[in-house]
Amino acid sequence: MSADPAPADRRGSGGAILPHLRAARETDVSAIAEIYNEAVRTTVATFDTEPRSPEAQQEWLRHHGPLHPVLVAEHHGEVVGWASLSAWSDRPAYDGTAEVSFYVRSEYRGRGIGRALLTSLIAAADGLGLHALLARIADGNAVSVHLHEALGFRRVGVMKEVGFKFDRWIDVHLLERTVP
């Protein structure tokens, strides 16, 4: 992750954006909530059904720390995506395992920001000595499944009809990446 100021315009090949990635700050809470709430309202990427208040999102951010970082992606100084490592369980035997999550503003999807965030999150997890990363991906999100697999995750199962959103039951694919 670079701590340098974001360049005026960074573009990769094929229209991809090369975002400036950095650790999230409390001043990012509104943007993080806005991006998350867009996903709550319009996708099955999260099974939350009610938008989060800025206060709830701030509390969420406070529960993350050095072992479970939150990253943001900026483009032209605007937060356009974020990613986090979250504890898989509060039981000590799971301390080497974390769940990955990332969200990108709809108008920036498909431009490499999710890949940049997930790649950086994996590097952070490796640097923290985490042994396993887990992802839960709702059925119908083949792009996310493909991205995770391209970055070393493998499918380990499907939980059938465990979420109900938008008037339908939804399967969830489980993927994992372990350190060899």
C-alpha positions as CSV (number, residue, x, y, z in Angstrom):
1,M,0.0,0.0,0.0
2,S,1.3,3.4,-0.9
3,A,1.1,6.3,1.6
4,D,1.9,8.8,-1.1
5,P,-0.6,11.3,-2.3
6,A,-2.8,10.0,-5.0
7,P,-1.7,10.9,-8.6
8,A,-4.0,13.1,-10.6
9,D,-5.0,10.3,-12.9
10,R,-3.8,6.7,-13.0
11,R,-5.2,4.4,-15.6
12,G,-4.1,0.9,-16.5
13,S,-4.8,-0.9,-19.7
14,G,-8.3,-1.4,-21.0
15,G,-9.8,1.5,-18.9
16,A,-8.8,0.0,-15.6
17,I,-8.2,2.5,-12.8
18,L,-5.1,2.1,-10.6
19,P,-6.5,3.5,-7.4
20,H,-4.5,4.9,-4.5
21,L,-4.9,2.4,-1.6
22,R,-4.5,3.3,2.0
23,A,-5.7,2.4,5.5
24,A,-9.2,3.7,6.3
25,R,-9.5,6.7,8.6
26,E,-12.5,7.9,10.7
27,T,-13.0,10.6,8.1
28,D,-13.8,7.9,5.6
29,V,-16.8,6.6,7.5
30,S,-19.4,8.5,5.5
31,A,-18.0,7.3,2.2
32,I,-17.7,3.7,3.4
33,A,-21.3,3.8,4.7
34,E,-22.5,5.3,1.4
35,I,-20.8,2.5,-0.7
36,Y,-22.0,-0.2,1.6
37,N,-25.6,1.1,1.7
38,E,-25.7,1.2,-2.1
39,A,-24.9,-2.5,-2.0
40,V,-27.5,-3.1,0.8
41,R,-30.2,-1.5,-1.4
42,T,-29.3,-2.9,-4.8
43,T,-27.3,-6.2,-4.5
44,V,-27.1,-9.5,-2.7
45,A,-23.4,-8.8,-2.0
46,T,-24.5,-8.3,1.6
47,F,-27.4,-9.8,3.4
48,D,-28.0,-6.7,5.4
49,T,-31.5,-5.4,4.4
50,E,-31.4,-2.0,6.2
51,P,-28.8,0.7,5.5
52,R,-26.2,1.5,8.2
53,S,-26.1,4.8,9.9
54,P,-22.8,6.7,9.9
55,E,-22.7,6.0,13.7
56,A,-23.1,2.2,13.2
57,Q,-20.5,2.3,10.4
58,Q,-18.1,4.2,12.7
59,E,-18.6,1.6,15.5
60,W,-17.9,-1.1,12.9
61,L,-14.6,0.6,11.9
62,R,-13.6,0.9,15.5
63,H,-13.9,-2.9,15.9
64,H,-11.3,-3.3,13.2
65,G,-7.7,-2.7,14.0
66,P,-4.1,-3.8,13.3
67,L,-5.1,-7.5,13.0
68,H,-8.3,-6.7,10.9
69,P,-7.5,-3.7,8.7
70,V,-9.9,-1.7,6.6
71,L,-8.5,-0.3,3.3
72,V,-10.0,2.3,1.0
73,A,-9.4,2.9,-2.7
74,E,-9.3,6.5,-3.8
75,H,-9.6,7.9,-7.3
76,H,-9.0,11.7,-7.8
77,G,-9.3,12.0,-4.0
78,E,-12.7,10.3,-3.8
79,V,-13.2,7.0,-1.9
80,V,-14.6,4.7,-4.5
81,G,-14.2,1.4,-2.7
82,W,-13.2,-0.3,0.5
83,A,-12.1,-3.7,1.8
84,S,-11.8,-5.3,5.2
85,L,-10.5,-8.3,7.0
86,S,-12.9,-9.3,9.8
87,A,-12.5,-11.9,12.5
88,W,-14.2,-15.2,11.5
89,S,-15.1,-16.1,15.0
90,D,-14.4,-14.8,18.6
91,R,-13.1,-18.3,19.6
92,P,-9.3,-18.3,20.0
93,A,-8.7,-21.3,17.7
94,Y,-9.8,-19.2,14.8
95,D,-7.3,-16.3,15.4
96,G,-5.4,-17.3,12.2
97,T,-8.5,-17.0,10.1
98,A,-10.3,-13.9,8.7
99,E,-13.1,-13.1,6.4
100,V,-12.5,-10.8,3.4
101,S,-15.1,-8.3,2.2
102,F,-14.9,-5.5,-0.4
103,Y,-17.3,-3.1,-2.0
104,V,-16.9,-0.7,-4.9
105,R,-19.2,2.2,-6.0
106,S,-21.4,1.0,-8.8
107,E,-20.0,3.4,-11.4
108,Y,-16.5,2.2,-10.7
109,R,-17.2,-1.6,-10.9
110,G,-15.5,-3.6,-13.6
111,R,-12.5,-1.2,-13.7
112,G,-10.0,-3.2,-11.6
113,I,-10.7,-1.5,-8.2
114,G,-12.0,-4.7,-6.6
115,R,-9.0,-6.6,-7.8
116,A,-6.6,-4.0,-6.4
117,L,-8.5,-4.0,-3.1
118,L,-8.6,-7.8,-2.8
119,T,-4.9,-8.1,-3.8
120,S,-3.9,-5.6,-1.2
121,L,-6.0,-7.3,1.4
122,I,-4.4,-10.6,0.7
123,A,-1.0,-9.0,1.0
124,A,-2.0,-7.5,4.3
125,A,-3.3,-10.8,5.6
126,D,0.0,-12.5,4.6
127,G,2.0,-9.8,6.3
128,L,-0.1,-10.4,9.5
129,G,0.6,-14.1,9.4
130,L,-3.0,-15.2,8.9
131,H,-3.3,-18.8,7.8
132,A,-6.7,-18.8,6.2
133,L,-9.0,-16.3,4.4
134,L,-12.6,-17.0,3.9
135,A,-15.1,-15.5,1.5
136,R,-18.9,-15.8,1.4
137,I,-20.3,-14.9,-2.0
138,A,-24.0,-14.9,-2.8
139,D,-25.2,-16.9,-5.8
140,G,-25.4,-14.9,-9.0
141,N,-22.1,-13.0,-8.4
142,A,-19.9,-15.0,-10.8
143,V,-17.6,-12.0,-11.3
144,S,-16.7,-12.0,-7.6
145,V,-16.2,-15.8,-7.5
146,H,-14.0,-15.6,-10.6
147,L,-11.9,-12.8,-9.0
148,H,-11.4,-14.7,-5.8
149,E,-10.4,-17.8,-7.7
150,A,-8.0,-15.8,-9.8
151,L,-6.3,-14.6,-6.6
152,G,-5.9,-18.1,-5.1
153,F,-9.2,-18.9,-3.4
154,R,-10.8,-22.2,-4.0
155,R,-14.5,-23.2,-3.7
156,V,-15.1,-25.4,-0.6
157,G,-18.9,-25.5,-0.6
158,V,-22.3,-24.0,-1.1
159,M,-24.8,-23.2,1.7
160,K,-28.2,-23.7,0.1
161,E,-30.9,-21.0,0.5
162,V,-29.4,-19.5,3.7
163,G,-30.3,-15.9,2.9
164,F,-33.6,-14.3,2.0
165,K,-33.4,-11.0,0.2
166,F,-35.4,-9.3,-2.6
167,D,-38.2,-11.9,-2.1
168,R,-36.1,-14.9,-2.8
169,W,-33.9,-17.5,-1.1
170,I,-30.2,-17.2,-2.0
171,D,-27.4,-19.7,-1.9
172,V,-24.0,-18.7,-0.6
173,H,-20.7,-20.0,-2.0
174,L,-17.8,-20.5,0.4
175,L,-14.3,-19.9,-0.8
176,E,-11.0,-20.1,1.1
177,R,-7.4,-19.3,0.6
178,T,-4.8,-20.9,2.9
179,V,-1.1,-20.3,3.2
180,P,0.7,-23.3,1.9
